[in-house]
């Protein structure tokens, strides 16, 4: 009944799925940048996955810039999900939606076309720039403000807006000059009614306009290319500095591990010497008599203490082996284990000192009970054999720890070699980028020199045309004066001009 009612009523909500997207990982450490994820999912705030056979979520570690890979590395059989946050008022997308972005793009294109065409612009340079700024609408000014608020991580490279606007202003000024010259040329043509001169001047002005527009476009493209190259070089420098800092940190940690290993070896040698002294003291105690019962009770207490210590060491060793998956956790647990073992050795030294003191007291209280002594001496030998067995196990544990230290040392050396290789590759890439940048800069300088020469040539042509215009105006004035003097066109020269 409930299903039928649910089928009749209209749905108020549905579930939508998003197609999977492939993203690139960092080559150095296999991490995933937050900017890479947000380029595909703008409102993403985290990444999680579900281990096989479990329903719980496992979030990836995040250091403020990138997501670190899982403990077992990235696996193709596991699906990774993006956690989306709520839509905030200050969205990372600069225009809010695709529709607003397309409208803003159309307005920007129209604005650039108006600036390139030089509509309603005066020849004065300062007033010219003010007119350009005043012609910007409220939406266009908001667009440039949003563009300035966007960070480098969101856009990668910020376009050089100020330089581009300055170039557009210069081009508008030149367009205004061209427009004034065209108007003067039209006046001369209307007064002289000479088709030949007007066609020549129009062709020369059109060629000059095309050349200037091509120059403006080339300047804008070169400015964008130079800005992009500068941002790429700065990014490479920052990555190189981070790599160097990481290498120094790893070297310092390696030296610290070597010092701790030497200190541990010296402490272990001292403990071994003390154990040999205890064995000799046990063999030399052939005349012990008297309070053997009290000593046996003390030895039993010491044995219980040893068993507790062994149990604690075994638990600590299991815990250390279980958590030894990641290299950093290995180093931290190894340091902790060494400190604990050092404390245990110090405790054993104190207990051995107490045993020596008690043994000295017992030697002073020896009497002639030989039978009891022999029986209890055998009991002592049995206890010493058990202590030897325990010491053998401690030696085995020490060998295992030494093997772990060797593995960590080898892994540290391998990481140092890998970092050196990466550093060399980064230095090589940086040198290649510097060479390429120098070549581009030389080509840009040559190109600018050529363009400046062309501009000077065009200015010379403009001056020559201006002189021709003045000469034509003077001739026109002479002809006008001459026509007024003749009053009726009896002069044959005036009649020829009228034809």
C-alpha positions as CSV (number, residue, x, y, z in Angstrom):
1,X,0.0,0.0,0.0
2,X,2.8,2.4,0.9
3,X,4.6,1.6,-2.3
4,X,1.5,2.3,-4.4
5,X,1.1,5.7,-2.6
6,X,4.8,6.5,-3.2
7,X,4.4,5.7,-6.9
8,X,1.3,7.9,-7.3
9,X,2.7,11.0,-5.5
10,X,5.3,13.1,-7.4
11,X,8.9,12.9,-6.3
12,X,10.4,15.8,-4.4
13,X,14.0,14.9,-4.9
14,X,16.3,12.5,-6.9
15,X,19.8,11.3,-6.6
16,X,22.4,12.3,-9.2
17,X,25.8,10.7,-9.8
18,X,28.9,12.3,-11.3
19,X,31.1,10.6,-13.8
20,X,34.6,9.6,-12.7
21,X,37.5,11.9,-13.6
22,X,41.2,11.1,-14.0
23,X,43.6,13.5,-12.3
24,X,47.4,13.6,-12.4
25,X,49.6,12.8,-9.4
26,X,52.8,14.4,-8.5
27,X,55.9,12.6,-9.8
28,X,58.0,13.2,-6.7
29,X,55.9,11.7,-3.9
30,X,52.7,10.5,-5.6
31,X,50.6,13.2,-3.8
32,X,47.5,14.9,-5.2
33,X,47.3,18.7,-5.2
34,X,44.2,20.5,-3.9
35,X,44.2,22.8,-6.9
36,X,44.2,19.8,-9.3
37,X,41.0,18.4,-7.6
38,X,39.3,21.8,-7.4
39,X,39.9,22.3,-11.1
40,X,37.5,19.3,-11.7
41,X,35.3,19.8,-8.6
42,X,35.3,23.5,-7.5
43,X,33.7,22.9,-4.0
44,X,35.7,19.8,-3.0
45,X,37.2,19.8,0.5
46,X,38.6,16.3,1.0
47,X,39.1,12.7,-0.4
48,X,38.2,9.4,1.2
49,X,37.9,5.7,0.3
50,X,36.3,2.6,1.8
51,X,38.7,-0.4,2.4
52,X,37.7,-3.8,1.1
53,X,35.1,-5.5,3.3
54,X,34.5,-2.4,5.4
55,X,31.8,0.3,5.3
56,X,33.7,2.9,7.2
57,X,35.3,5.9,5.5
58,X,39.1,6.5,5.5
59,X,40.1,10.1,4.9
60,X,43.5,10.9,3.3
61,X,46.0,13.0,5.1
62,X,46.0,16.7,4.1
63,X,48.9,19.1,4.8
64,X,47.1,22.3,3.7
65,X,48.2,22.0,0.0
66,X,48.2,18.4,-1.1
67,X,46.6,15.0,-0.2
68,X,49.2,12.3,0.7
69,X,48.7,8.8,-0.7
70,X,47.3,6.0,1.5
71,X,49.6,3.8,3.6
72,X,49.6,1.1,1.0
73,X,49.8,3.5,-2.0
74,X,47.3,4.2,-4.7
75,X,45.5,1.1,-5.9
76,X,43.5,0.7,-9.1
77,X,40.9,-1.7,-7.5
78,X,39.7,0.9,-4.9
79,X,37.3,3.7,-5.6
80,X,38.2,7.2,-4.3
81,X,35.5,9.7,-3.5
82,X,35.6,13.5,-3.3
83,X,33.9,15.1,-0.3
84,X,32.0,18.2,-1.4
85,X,31.5,21.2,0.9
86,X,28.5,23.6,1.0
87,X,28.3,26.4,-1.6
88,X,29.7,29.5,0.2
89,X,29.1,33.1,-0.6
90,X,32.7,33.6,-1.7
91,X,32.9,30.8,-4.3
92,X,36.3,29.8,-5.8
93,X,34.8,30.2,-9.3
94,X,35.2,33.9,-10.1
95,X,31.9,34.4,-12.0
96,X,29.5,32.2,-10.0
97,X,28.1,30.2,-12.9
98,X,28.9,29.3,-16.5
99,X,26.1,31.6,-17.8
100,X,27.5,34.6,-16.0
101,X,31.0,33.7,-17.2
102,X,29.8,33.6,-20.9
103,X,28.0,36.9,-20.6
104,X,31.1,38.5,-18.9
105,X,33.3,37.2,-21.7
106,X,31.0,38.7,-24.4
107,X,31.1,42.1,-22.6
108,X,34.9,41.9,-22.4
109,X,35.2,41.1,-26.1
110,X,33.0,44.0,-27.0
111,X,35.1,46.3,-24.7
112,X,38.4,45.2,-26.3
113,X,36.9,45.8,-29.8
114,X,35.9,49.3,-28.9
115,X,39.3,50.0,-27.5
116,X,41.0,48.6,-30.6
117,X,38.8,50.6,-32.9
118,X,39.4,53.9,-31.0
119,X,35.8,55.1,-31.0
120,X,35.4,58.7,-29.8
121,X,38.9,59.1,-28.5
122,X,40.8,62.4,-28.5
123,X,44.5,63.0,-29.3
124,X,45.5,64.1,-25.9
125,X,47.3,61.2,-24.1
126,X,46.2,61.8,-20.5
127,X,42.5,62.6,-21.4
128,X,42.6,59.6,-23.7
129,X,43.4,57.2,-20.8
130,X,40.7,58.9,-18.6
131,X,38.1,58.4,-21.4
132,X,39.1,54.7,-21.7
133,X,38.5,54.2,-17.9
134,X,35.3,56.1,-17.9
135,X,33.9,54.0,-20.8
136,X,34.2,50.8,-18.7
137,X,30.7,49.7,-17.4
138,X,30.0,48.6,-13.9
139,X,30.0,44.9,-14.9
140,X,33.4,45.4,-16.7
141,X,35.0,47.1,-13.7
142,X,33.6,44.3,-11.4
143,X,35.2,41.8,-13.8
144,X,38.6,43.3,-13.5
145,X,38.3,43.5,-9.7
146,X,37.4,39.8,-9.6
147,X,40.3,39.0,-11.8
148,X,42.7,40.8,-9.4
149,X,41.3,38.9,-6.4
150,X,41.9,35.5,-8.0
151,X,45.0,33.7,-6.5
152,X,47.8,32.1,-8.4
153,X,46.7,28.6,-7.3
154,X,43.3,29.1,-8.8
155,X,44.4,30.5,-12.2
156,X,48.0,29.2,-12.5
157,X,49.2,32.5,-14.2
158,X,47.5,35.9,-13.9
159,X,47.3,37.7,-17.2
160,X,49.0,41.1,-17.4
161,X,45.9,43.4,-17.3
162,X,47.7,46.7,-16.6
163,X,50.3,46.2,-19.4
164,X,47.6,45.3,-21.9
165,X,45.5,48.3,-21.0
166,X,48.5,50.6,-21.5
167,X,49.1,49.2,-24.9
168,X,45.5,49.6,-25.8
169,X,45.7,53.3,-24.8
170,X,48.7,53.9,-27.0
171,X,47.0,52.2,-29.9
172,X,43.9,54.3,-29.4
173,X,46.0,57.4,-29.4
174,X,47.5,56.4,-32.7
175,X,44.1,55.6,-34.1
176,X,43.0,59.1,-33.1
177,X,45.9,60.6,-35.0
178,X,45.0,58.5,-38.0
179,X,41.4,59.6,-37.9
180,X,42.5,63.3,-37.8
181,X,44.8,62.8,-40.7
182,X,42.0,61.0,-42.7
183,X,39.6,63.9,-42.1
184,X,42.2,66.5,-43.3
185,X,42.9,64.3,-46.3
186,X,39.1,64.3,-47.1
187,X,39.0,68.1,-46.9
188,X,41.9,68.4,-49.3
189,X,40.3,65.9,-51.7
190,X,37.0,67.8,-51.6
191,X,38.6,71.1,-52.3
192,X,40.9,69.9,-55.1
193,X,38.6,67.2,-56.5
194,X,41.6,65.1,-57.4
195,X,40.9,61.4,-57.4
196,X,44.5,60.4,-57.9
197,X,45.9,62.2,-54.8
198,X,43.0,60.9,-52.6
199,X,43.5,57.3,-53.7
200,X,47.3,57.5,-53.0
201,X,46.8,59.0,-49.5
202,X,44.0,56.5,-48.6
203,X,46.2,53.5,-49.6
204,X,49.2,54.8,-47.6
205,X,47.0,55.4,-44.5
206,X,45.4,52.0,-44.7
207,X,48.8,50.3,-44.9
208,X,50.0,52.3,-42.0
209,X,46.9,51.4,-39.9
210,X,47.4,47.7,-40.7
211,X,51.0,47.7,-39.7
212,X,50.3,49.5,-36.4
213,X,47.5,47.0,-35.5
214,X,49.8,44.1,-36.2
215,X,52.5,45.7,-34.0
216,X,50.0,46.2,-31.2
217,X,48.9,42.6,-31.4
218,X,52.6,41.4,-31.4
219,X,53.3,43.6,-28.4
220,X,50.4,42.1,-26.4
221,X,51.3,38.5,-27.3
222,X,54.9,39.1,-26.3
223,X,53.9,40.6,-22.9
224,X,51.7,37.6,-22.1
225,X,54.5,35.2,-23.1
226,X,57.0,37.0,-20.9
227,X,54.7,37.0,-17.9
228,X,53.9,33.2,-18.4
229,X,57.7,32.4,-18.5
230,X,58.4,34.5,-15.4
231,X,55.6,32.6,-13.4
232,X,57.0,29.2,-14.6
233,X,60.5,30.1,-13.6
234,X,59.3,31.3,-10.1
235,X,57.4,28.0,-9.6
236,X,60.5,26.0,-10.5
237,X,62.6,28.0,-8.1
238,X,60.2,27.4,-5.3
239,X,60.1,23.7,-5.9
240,X,63.9,23.6,-6.0
241,X,64.1,25.4,-2.6
242,X,61.6,22.9,-1.1
243,X,63.6,20.0,-2.4
244,X,66.8,21.4,-0.9
245,X,65.2,21.9,2.4
246,X,63.8,18.4,2.5
247,X,67.2,17.0,1.6
248,X,68.9,18.9,4.5
249,X,66.2,17.7,6.9
250,X,66.8,14.1,5.9
251,X,70.5,14.4,6.2
252,X,70.1,15.8,9.7
253,X,67.8,12.9,10.7
254,X,70.3,10.4,9.3
255,X,73.2,11.9,11.3
256,X,71.0,11.8,14.4
257,X,70.2,8.1,13.8
258,X,73.9,7.3,13.4
259,X,74.7,9.1,16.7
260,X,72.0,7.2,18.6
261,X,73.1,3.9,17.1
262,X,76.7,4.5,18.3
263,X,75.5,5.4,21.7
264,X,73.3,2.3,21.9
265,X,76.3,0.1,20.8
266,X,78.4,1.6,23.6
267,X,75.7,1.0,26.2
268,X,75.2,-2.6,25.1
269,X,78.9,-3.3,25.3
270,X,78.9,-1.9,28.8
271,X,76.0,-4.1,29.8
272,X,77.7,-7.2,28.3
273,X,80.9,-6.5,30.3
274,X,78.8,-6.3,33.5
275,X,77.1,-9.6,32.7
276,X,80.5,-11.2,32.3
277,X,81.5,-9.9,35.7
278,X,78.3,-11.4,37.2
279,X,79.1,-14.8,35.7
280,X,82.6,-14.7,37.2
281,X,81.2,-13.7,40.6
282,X,78.8,-16.6,40.4
283,X,81.6,-19.1,39.7
284,X,83.8,-17.7,42.4
285,X,81.1,-18.1,45.1
286,X,82.0,-21.6,46.2
287,X,81.9,-21.0,50.0
288,X,78.5,-19.5,50.3
289,X,76.6,-20.8,53.5
290,X,73.9,-19.5,55.7
291,X,70.9,-17.5,54.6
292,X,70.4,-19.4,51.3
293,X,66.7,-19.5,51.8
294,X,66.5,-15.7,52.0
295,X,68.7,-15.4,48.9
296,X,66.5,-17.9,47.1
297,X,63.5,-15.9,47.9
298,X,65.2,-12.8,46.7
299,X,66.2,-14.6,43.5
300,X,62.6,-15.7,43.0
301,X,61.5,-12.1,43.3
302,X,64.2,-11.1,40.8
303,X,63.0,-13.8,38.5
304,X,59.4,-12.5,38.7
305,X,60.7,-9.0,37.9
306,X,62.6,-10.4,34.9
307,X,59.5,-12.1,33.7
308,X,57.6,-8.9,33.9
309,X,60.3,-7.1,32.1
310,X,60.4,-9.8,29.4
311,X,56.6,-9.6,29.0
312,X,56.8,-5.8,28.6
313,X,59.6,-6.1,26.1
314,X,57.6,-8.7,24.1
315,X,54.5,-6.5,24.0
316,X,56.5,-3.5,23.0
317,X,58.3,-5.5,20.3
318,X,54.9,-6.7,18.9
319,X,53.5,-3.2,18.9
320,X,56.6,-1.9,17.2
321,X,56.4,-4.6,14.5
322,X,52.7,-4.0,13.9
323,X,53.1,-0.2,13.4
324,X,56.3,-0.5,11.2
325,X,54.5,0.1,7.8
326,X,55.3,3.7,7.2
327,X,58.9,5.1,7.3
328,X,58.1,7.9,9.6
329,X,56.2,5.7,12.0
330,X,59.2,3.3,11.9
331,X,61.7,6.0,12.9
332,X,59.4,7.3,15.7
333,X,58.8,3.8,17.1
334,X,62.4,2.8,16.8
335,X,63.5,5.9,18.8
336,X,60.9,5.1,21.4
337,X,62.0,1.4,21.6
338,X,65.6,2.4,22.0
339,X,64.8,4.8,24.9
340,X,62.7,2.1,26.6
341,X,65.4,-0.5,26.3
342,X,68.0,2.1,27.6
343,X,65.8,2.6,30.7
344,X,65.4,-1.1,31.2
345,X,69.2,-1.6,31.0
346,X,69.7,1.2,33.5
347,X,67.2,-0.6,35.8
348,X,69.1,-3.9,35.3
349,X,72.3,-2.2,36.3
350,X,70.8,-0.9,39.5
351,X,69.4,-4.4,40.2
352,X,72.9,-6.0,39.6
353,X,74.4,-3.5,41.9
354,X,71.9,-4.5,44.6
355,X,72.7,-8.2,44.0
356,X,76.4,-7.5,44.4
357,X,75.8,-5.7,47.7
358,X,73.6,-8.6,48.9
359,X,76.2,-11.1,47.8
360,X,78.9,-9.3,49.9
361,X,76.6,-9.4,52.9
362,X,76.0,-13.2,52.4
363,X,79.7,-13.9,52.1
364,X,80.3,-12.3,55.5
365,X,77.5,-14.6,57.0
366,X,78.9,-17.9,55.6
367,X,79.0,-20.9,57.9
368,X,80.0,-24.6,57.6
369,X,76.7,-26.2,56.5
370,X,78.2,-27.9,53.4
371,X,75.3,-30.3,52.6
372,X,72.7,-27.6,52.6
373,X,75.1,-25.5,50.6
374,X,75.6,-28.2,47.9
375,X,71.9,-28.6,47.6
376,X,71.2,-24.9,47.3
377,X,74.3,-24.4,45.1
378,X,72.7,-26.8,42.5
379,X,69.5,-24.7,42.8
380,X,71.6,-21.6,42.2
381,X,73.2,-23.2,39.1
382,X,69.7,-24.0,37.8
383,X,68.6,-20.4,38.3
384,X,71.8,-19.2,36.6
385,X,71.0,-21.5,33.6
386,X,67.6,-19.9,33.4
387,X,69.2,-16.4,33.5
388,X,71.5,-17.5,30.7
389,X,68.5,-18.6,28.7
390,X,66.9,-15.2,29.3
391,X,70.1,-13.4,28.4
392,X,70.2,-15.4,25.1
393,X,66.7,-14.3,24.3
394,X,67.8,-10.7,25.0
395,X,70.7,-11.2,22.6
396,X,68.3,-12.4,19.9
397,X,66.1,-9.3,20.5
398,X,69.1,-7.1,20.2
399,X,70.1,-8.8,16.9
400,X,66.6,-8.2,15.6
401,X,66.8,-4.5,16.6
402,X,70.2,-4.2,14.9
403,X,68.7,-5.7,11.7
404,X,65.9,-3.1,11.9
405,X,68.5,-0.4,12.3
406,X,70.4,-1.6,9.3
407,X,67.2,-1.7,7.2
408,X,66.4,1.9,8.3
409,X,69.9,3.0,7.5
410,X,69.7,1.4,4.0
411,X,66.4,3.0,3.3
412,X,67.8,6.3,4.4
413,X,70.7,6.0,2.0
414,X,68.4,5.0,-0.8
415,X,66.2,8.1,-0.2
416,X,69.4,10.3,-0.1
417,X,70.4,8.9,-3.5
418,X,67.0,9.5,-4.9
419,X,66.9,13.1,-3.6
420,X,70.3,13.8,-5.1
421,X,69.1,12.5,-8.5
422,X,66.0,14.7,-8.3
423,X,68.1,17.7,-7.3
424,X,70.4,17.2,-10.3
425,X,67.4,16.8,-12.6
426,X,65.8,20.0,-11.3
427,X,69.1,21.9,-11.6
428,X,69.4,20.7,-15.2
429,X,65.8,21.7,-16.0
430,X,66.4,25.1,-14.4
431,X,69.4,25.7,-16.6
432,X,67.5,24.7,-19.7
433,X,64.7,27.1,-18.8
434,X,67.2,29.9,-18.2
435,X,68.8,29.3,-21.6
436,X,65.4,29.2,-23.3
437,X,64.4,32.4,-21.5
438,X,67.6,34.2,-22.6
439,X,67.0,33.1,-26.2
440,X,63.4,34.4,-26.1
441,X,64.6,37.6,-24.5
442,X,67.2,38.1,-27.3
443,X,64.6,37.4,-29.9
444,X,62.2,39.9,-28.2
445,X,64.9,42.6,-28.2
446,X,65.6,42.0,-31.9
447,X,61.9,42.1,-32.7
448,X,61.4,45.3,-30.7
449,X,64.4,46.9,-32.6
450,X,62.9,46.0,-35.9
451,X,59.5,47.3,-34.9
452,X,60.9,50.6,-33.7
453,X,62.7,51.0,-37.0
454,X,59.4,50.4,-38.8
455,X,57.6,53.0,-36.5
456,X,60.3,55.6,-37.3
457,X,59.9,54.9,-41.0
458,X,56.1,55.2,-40.7
459,X,56.5,58.5,-38.8
460,X,58.8,59.8,-41.6
461,X,56.1,58.9,-44.1
462,X,53.5,60.7,-42.0
463,X,55.7,63.8,-41.9
464,X,56.2,63.7,-45.6
465,X,52.4,63.4,-46.2
466,X,51.9,66.3,-43.9
467,X,54.3,68.4,-45.9
468,X,52.5,67.4,-49.1
469,X,49.2,68.4,-47.5
470,X,50.6,71.9,-46.6
471,X,52.0,72.3,-50.2
472,X,48.6,71.4,-51.6
473,X,46.9,73.9,-49.3
474,X,49.3,76.6,-50.4
475,X,48.6,75.8,-54.0
476,X,44.9,75.8,-53.4
477,X,45.2,79.2,-51.8
478,X,47.1,80.6,-54.7
479,X,44.6,79.2,-57.1
480,X,41.7,80.8,-55.1
481,X,43.5,84.2,-55.1
482,X,44.1,84.0,-58.8
483,X,40.5,83.2,-59.5
484,X,39.4,86.2,-57.5
485,X,41.7,88.5,-59.5
486,X,40.6,87.3,-62.9
487,X,36.9,87.6,-62.1
488,X,35.3,85.6,-64.8
489,X,37.9,83.0,-65.7
490,X,39.6,85.0,-68.7
491,X,42.9,83.7,-67.5
492,X,43.9,80.6,-69.5
493,X,45.6,79.0,-66.5
494,X,42.4,79.3,-64.4
495,X,40.3,77.9,-67.3
496,X,42.7,74.9,-67.5
497,X,42.3,74.3,-63.8
498,X,38.5,74.4,-64.0
499,X,38.5,71.7,-66.7
